[in-house]
Amino acid sequence: MPRMPACLASVALISALSGPALAQEMADTIYLGGPVLTMNDAAPRAEAVAVQDGRILAVGSEAEIMGLKDTNTKTVDLDGRALLPGFVDSHGHVILGGLQALSANLLAPPDGEARDIAGVQKALRDWMADQETKGQSVTMVIGFGYDESQLAEQRAPTRDDLDAVSAELPVYIVHQSGHFGVGNSRALELAGLTADSMDPPGGVIRRQEDGKTPNGVLEENAHFMALGAMLGDLGENGFKTFARAGSALWARFGYTTAQEGRASPGLLAVAQSVAADGGLLNDVVIYPDVLIDRDSIKATASRTYDNGVRVGGAKLTIDGSPQGFTAWRDRPYYDPIGNFPPAYAGYPAATNEQVIDAVDWAFENGIQILTHSNGEAASDLLIAAIDAATRKHGAADRRAVLIHGQFLREDQVADFHRLDVFPSLFPMHTFYWGDWHRDRTVGPVLGDDISPTGWVMQRGMKFGTHHDAPVAFPDSMRVLDATVTRRSRSGDIIGPSHRVDVMTALKAMTLWPAWQHFEEDRKGSIEVGKLADFVILSDDPTAVNPEEIDRISVEKTIKEDRVVYDSGAEDTSAPAALRHAGYVPVGPHAAHHLIALASQASRTASEK
């Protein structure tokens, strides 16, 4: 085990002793016996950490830290495993992540088994049979994770495909991106979608060959409206179930701070209620939609947590999904599959006026704004809006955040640097959709520059890397692996010039997202005075072959010195989908509760 240089160990210990230890305060817990990766450039590695009252008391060599042990101190032997700061979610949807944890798994390998439409149908039928085996009466079927780019047919399932699963029950499935959905005939009926329905602004109802009848596939705002119809009757208790399951899923992958990256006022109330009941295992930062209720955002935005929940600012969405061809580009898509018009370049989800006004409002009111922008045209609009708002309101430490930025040009990265915009990038796309981007969305040349971490690093910019769950599982080691290797599912390297070294990639999951959230003073690194938010990994990611990072497992997640996930304490009585997601019991079994609520929702809807 490499030792910290003596001079650095002494610096860390002296820093500790200059505070509480001089008063002979002793540790509640000492972690030792494995490498400690601190993310602190002044002392990047240590042998042991002492904790008191949920905060870090001292960091240094094992011999020095053991001087803070008394008869009441608990000692945690890492047994060669690595201790890191708890991961900070740069962008995800922790409440709606519960939908992923509790629904039928329609993901392709390695996260699921849906290789073709027959596999999607089988997963739905198996889920229904599993619930019935448990004595649950299934009256609504929800699946998550289908992706036509990974299906043998290279198309989305249709209403007819889902009618073959059930013609009586509503069946609704959500695309892995979260930006599309497919309903069977019963689900479309419940959503009120007919041949006479018009496409909503910022959305598309795909049609059958007659050009009128919905074929079941819904894009963007059409999908969000239908999903709301499917889940709306679940009520507050149903979404509380989502919140608990999502929090457990994030904890399973080492996240001590989670994000709900686009919330309604209702979701905020759900999170606050669950937190008040002690149902969240991590801190949750929430960003309500700026186009829904600005007054609420302005009234509730805070840097202080209440029971582990706070409103961090506002979320703005300009466009859609790059892999689904709805991201708004500055040029046509390379070779899209589907019924698209000539020179199709995607479309915006918000108007120019809405974007400019939302950014101006946020800057005027000192509200941090996170903006979903994937295509080049969307980012051009965002840059123009931030440029105008900065000139009007002056420079300030606002930490505006770009979310995703998949199809950035290098001149746009330079503009975001100039405007002090924090890029929260999505290099996990290189694994899941790198081949698809190379072959279908932007082509082999521009495909290398998706999630351009190399351009960001060249400019010395802080950045975050995220999972956007429930787009994928919030798998921290998959995020790390993709950021470092950029290896796609096929084994291709997508943009070798954008590869990131392991320590930088870890900072993009810890210290820099903490800065993104204005929390760098208490999170993101293992330093004296910060919260004892830790993750214990099976191996040191800086010491293994980079190609094996995805094999590292999260052993424990520790929030303020309290274990909130332990791989050795799996709840075998929980449903299989939740066990796979790392479910931690926090009350009644969440899946059973969800099914009961879904059944009630379906019965209520059928009576309308």
N, C-alpha and C positions, 0 to 999 in steps of 0.2 A: 504494500500500500504506500503510494507516494506521500511523503510528509510535507507539510507547509514549511517553507523556509522559516528559520527561527526568528528572523527580523519581522516577518509578516505576522507570525503567530503572536509575537509580543505586542505588535501594534494593535491587533484585534483584542487581546486580553486587556491591555492598558486602557483601550477605549471603554471596555466593559467596567473596569475597576474605577474609572473616573466617575462612574455613575453610582448605581445602587449597591454594587458589591463592596464599596468602601464602607458601607454601613453594615457589612457582614450579612447581607441578604443572600440566602442560599437558593439553589435551584429546586424547582418543583420536579423538573425532568431533565435528564441529560441524555442526549443522543450521541452514540459513539460506535466505533467498530466498523466503519465503512467510510468511503470518500464523501466529503461534503462539498458540493458545488454551490458556491455562494452567490454568483452573478455580481459580485463586488470586485471591480477591477483592482482595487488596492490589496485585496487578499482573496483571490479567486477560489482557493481551495483551503479546506480546514479538516481537522480530524474529529472535532466534537463540537457540540452546541449545547448550551445551557438555557433553560427556559424557566421563567417565573411569571405567574399570573397571565399566561397566554401570550407573553411577549418574550423576545429573545434577550437573555441576560448577558450572555458572553459567547464568543466564537473564538476557537483557537485550537491548540494541541490537546490531545487527550489528557496528558499529565496536568496541564494547567487547568482545564475545565473541571477535572475531578476534584480540584481544590474547592469547588462550589457545592460539593455533595455533603449532605448530612443524613441522618437516619430516616428522614421523611422523603428523601429524593428518590424518585423512580428512575431507573436506568433502562434505556432502550438500546439493546445491542442490535446494530444494523446487520451484523453477520456478513459483512462484505458488500451489502447492498448500498446503493447510492442515495443520499439525502439531498434534495433540491428544494428551492422555494416552490410552494404550491403554484400550479399553473393559473394564469389570469386569462380569462376568455376575452380575446380581442374582438370577436364577433360571433354570436350564436343566438339561438332562440330557446332558452331553457324551459320555458313553460310549454310551448308547443312541441318541444322535444319529447315531452311525455307522450304525445301522439305516436311518435316513432317507437317508443319503448313498449307501447301497449297494443299496437295494431299488428296485422299480418305483415310479415317481413317479405317484401317483394324485391329486395336488393339482389343484384347480381353478385357472383363471387368476387372477392373473398368474404363479403359480409352477408351473403345470402345465397340462394340456389336458383334464382329466377333467370334462366338462360334464354327462354323463349316464352311466347304467350301461353303455351300449355303449362309452363312452369309457374307463371303468374296465377293461372287458374288453379293449379294444384295447391299453391301456397295459401290461397284464399279458402279453398275447400278444407285443407288440413287445419287451418285456424278455426274454421267453424266447427269441425269435428272435435278439436281439442277443447273448445268451450263447452260443447254439449257433453263431452266426457266428464267435465267437471260439474255437470248439472246446471249449466247456465243456459237459459233460453235465449238463443241468438235471434234478434229481429232487425239488426243492422250490421253490415259488414264493412269495415274500413281496412284498407291496406296501404302500406307506405313503401315507396322506394323503386317503383318500376322506372325503367330508363330505356327508351327505344334504341339508344346508341349501343346498348349491351344485349339487346334481344336479337335473336337470329333473324327475325322478320324485318328488323330495322324500321319498325313502325310502332306507334302506340297501340295498345289494346283499344277496342271500341265498345260501344254500348252492347253490340251483339256478342262480343267475346265475354262480357260480364253478365249478360243475360243467360249465357250458358252455365254460369256458376249458380245463379239464382234468378228466376224470373219474378219471384214473389217478394223477396227481400230487397231493400235498397242496398246496392253495392257501390261503394265509391273508393277509388284508389288515387293516391297522391304521387306525383312524379318525384324522383329523388331531389330535384332542384327545389321543390316546393312551389314552383310557379305554374304548374299544370295539374289537371286532374281529369279523371274519366269516371263517368257515372253510367250505371246500367239504366234501363228504361224507367224502373221504379225510382231511382235516385233523381233522374232528370225531372220526373213528374213532381217529386217532392220539392225540387228546387224551382218549379214553375217554368221550366224551359221547354218551349215548343217550337214548331216551325215558324211561328209568328214572332218569336223573341228576337229583338235586335241586339247586336253586339254592344256591350257596355263600353263607355270610354276607357281606353287603356286595356281592352280585353277582346278576345275573339272566341266565338262559338263555332267550332268547326262543324261542317255540314256533310251530309251524305251526297251522293251523286246528283240528287235533284236540286242541290243548291239551297235547300230550305231546312230539311229535317236535321236536327242536331245528331252528329254521329257519336256523341258521348264525350269527345275530347274538348276540354275547356282551357283556354289560355289566360294567364294573368288575372285581371280583375273579374273575368267571367268565372274563373276557377275559385277565386277568393269568395265570391258571392255564393257559389254553390256549396263550398265547404262550410261556410257560415250557416247555410240552411241545414246541412247535415248535422252539424255539431251544436248549433245554437240552442237547441232545446235541452242540451246536457245541463245547462244552468251552472250556477256558481260551484256546486259540489263537484260536477264533472271536471271543470277546469282546475279545481283544487287537486283532483286526482292527477291531472296532467302535470301540475307544478311539482308535486311530491315526486312523481316518477322521473321527471326531467332533472330535478335536483340530484336524485340518486344516480342517474345515468352520468351526469357531469362529474360527480364525486368518484364514480368508478374509474374514470380516466384521469384523476389527479387534479381536477379543477376546484380550487378553493374559492375562486371568484368567478361567477357565471354572469352571463349577460342575456337579457331579453331584448333583442335588437330591433323589435318593431312591435309596439304594444298599443292596444286600445285602452281607454280608461277602465274598461271592465277587467282586462288582464292585470292591470296595475292593482286594482282592488283585490283580485284573487291572490296575487303574490303577497300583498300586505297582510291578508287574512291568514294565509298559510304560515307566513313568517311569525305572526303573533302567536300561533299555536305551536311554534317550535318545529314546523314541518320542513324547513329548508336546511340542507346540510352545508351550504356554501353562501357566501355573500352574493346578492343578486343586484346588478345595476340595470335599470330599466330605461328604455328610450321610447316614449310614446310617439306615435305618428304625428308629425307636425301639421299634416293636412287635416287632422281630425279635431283636435282640441288644444289650441295654443294656450288658452287661459289656464287650463289645468297644468300644463307643463311649466308655465311661468310660476304658478303658485306652489308647485311641489318640488321643483328641481333643487337639489341639495348635494353638498359634498359629504354629508353626515348620514350614516346608516341608522335606520329605525328597525330594530329586530332583524338586522341583516339585509334590509331592502332599502334602496334609495332610487330616486329618479335622477339619472345622470345628465339628461338633456333631451334632445329631440331627434327623431329619425325622419329622413326624407328619402323617398325612392323615386329615381328618375327613369329607370328602364327595367328590363327583365333578365332572362336567363341566357347566358352565352351558349351553353350546350343545347338549349332548346330553341335557338334562333330568334329569341325575342329581345336580346340586348340590342341597343340602338347604336348602329355603327355609322362611320363616316364614309363607307364604301359597301358594295354588295358583299353578301356572304360568299364564301369560296365555292362550295358545292353542297348546298343544303338539300336534305332529303325531306320531301313534303310538297304540298301544293302551294307554292309561293309564286308571286308575280315576278316578272323580269326585274333584275337589278334590286331584288329585295334586300333591305338593310336593317330589318327590325323596326321597332317603333318605340316612342316614349310612353311611359306610364303616367307622366305628369306634363302639364303644359309649360312652355317657357316662362310664362308669367307666374305660375305657381312656384317654380323653382327659384326664380329671382326674388320673389316676395318672401318665400320661406327663409332663404339664407339672410336676406336683409333684416328680417324680424329677429332671427337668432342673434345676429351680430349686434343689433341695436339693444337687445335685452340681456346680453351676456350669457346666452344659452349655448352650451356646446351642441353642435349639430353633426350627426353621423349621416353620410349620404351614400346610398346604394347607387353605384354607377359602374356599369360593366363595359358598355360600348364606347368607342371613341367620340361619337357625337354627344353622348350623355356627358362624358367628361369635359368636352369642350364647353357645354352649357354650364356645368358646375364651376369650371375655372372662371368663366365670365361672371357668374353670379358672385363668387367669392372675391374676385378682383374688384367688382363694383362696390360690394359691401365694405371691403377694406378701405377703399378710397373714401367712402362716405363716412364711415364710423371710426376710422383710424386703426392703427395696429394695436393688438392686445394679445394676452395669453389665452386664446380661446380654444386651442387644440381641436379645430375642426378636423373631422376624420373622413377620409375616403374609404368606403367599404367595397372591396373586391378589386375593381380596376383591372379586369382580366385583359382587355384589349387596348391597353395604353400605348400611345406613341411615346418616344423618348422625350420629345419636346413637351409633352404633357407632364411627365415626371419632373422635368425642370421647372415647369410652372407651379406644380404642387409644392416643390421645394421652396421656391421663391415666396409662395403664399403661406408658408408654415403649416401646410396641411399634413396630418399624420396619415400615412397609407397603411390601412389594415388589409393586407393582401391574402390571396387564397392559393398558395402553391400546392395545396392538396389536390387541386384540379389537375396538376401534371400527372398524378397517379390515376385518378378516376376518369378524366376526360382528355388527357394529353393526346392520345391517338385520334380521338374524335375531332379535336381542334385542328390537329395536323391534316386530317383527311377531309374534313367537312366544313368547319366553321370559318377558319381564317387561312388555312393552307400551310404547307410545310415551312415556308419562310417566316411568316408572322407567328406561326404556332410556337416557335422557339421562344417567343417573347411574351407569352402569357404569364401573368403574375411576375412582372419583371423585377425581381429582388436584386439582380445585379446592378441595374441602373440606379436603384435606390441606394445601395451600398456605395456605389461610386461617388455619390454626393454626400455621404456621411449622414444620411437620414436615419432617425429611429423609425422602426416599422413594426407592425404586428403581423403574425400569421394565424389564421383562424380555420375553423372547421365548418362554420355556418350550419351546424346541426339544427334541425334534423335533416339537412341536405345529406350529410353522412353522419355516422356515429361520431360523437365528440372524442375521437380516438387520438389522444395527445401524441402517441408514438407514431401514428400514421402521419399526423401533421409534421412532426419532426423529421421523419424519414423522407417525406416528399420535399420538404424545404431543403434538405441536405443533398439528396440524390437526384431528384426530379426524374425518377424512373417511372414510366407509365406501366399500365397493366400488361402491355405486350413486351415490356422490357426495354423499350426505346428510352433514350435520354432526351427529355424535352427542354432544350435550351441549356446546354452545359455551362454557358457563360453566366447563367443566373444561379448556379449552385451556391450554397451558403455553408460556411463552416459550422460545426456542431455548436460551439459556444455562442456564436452570433444567433444561430437559429433558436437556441434556448433562451437568449435574451428576448427574442421576438415573441416568446410565449410566457415570459415572466416579468422582467423589469420594465421593458418598454410598453407592454399593454397596461402595466400599473401606471406608468407615466401618462399613457393615453387617457386613463380614467381619473387623472389628478390624484393618484394614490401612491406615488413613488416614495413618499415619506414613510409609508407604513407597510408596503407590500413589494413583492417582486424580487427581493434579494434577501439573503440571510445575513443580516446586520443587526447590531445591538439596537434595541428599542423598537424594532419592527415586529409585526405580528408573527407568532409561531405558526405560520401557514406553510406546511411542508407536504412534499410527496416523496415516498420511498419507492425507488425503482429497483427491479431485479438486477440490473447491471448499470455501470457507469456509461452513459451514452458517448462520452468522449474517449472511452477506452476500447470500444468494440469496433469491429469492421462496420463502416457506415451502411453497408448493404444489409446489415443485420439489426439495424435500429428498430425496425418494425416488429422484431421478435422480443424486444424488451417489454416487460409487463409492469403495470402499476401494482405494487404490493400493498401499500397503504396510502390513504389520504388523510391528512391531519389538519384540522381547522382550529387555530388558536390552542394548540396542544391537545385537542380532543380528536380521537380517531373517528372519522365519519365514513370511511370505507376500509375494509380489511379483506383482502383476497382469500384469507384463510378462514373466513367466517361467513361463507356463502349460505344464503337462505335457500335450502333445497326444497322447501315447501312452496316457494313462489313459482308463478307460471314460468314456463321455459323461456318465453320471449324476454321476460324481465331478468331471469338469471343470466341470460346471454348479455344483457345490457348492464349487468352488475347491480341489480336491484338490491337496495338495502331496505328492510322493512321499517316503515315509519308509521305504523298504524295498521288498519285493516288492509288485506291484500288489495293492492291498487287495481290489478287487472279485473278481479271479480267485481269491484265497485264500478269500474268503468263499464263493464258489460251490462250490469244492472241498469246503470244510467242510460246507456245507449238503447237498451230495450225499451225503457220508459219513454225515451225521446222518440223512438220510432212509432210507438203506440200513440203518443200524443199527436205526432205529425199525421198519422193515418186517420185520425179522427177529425182533422181540420177540413 
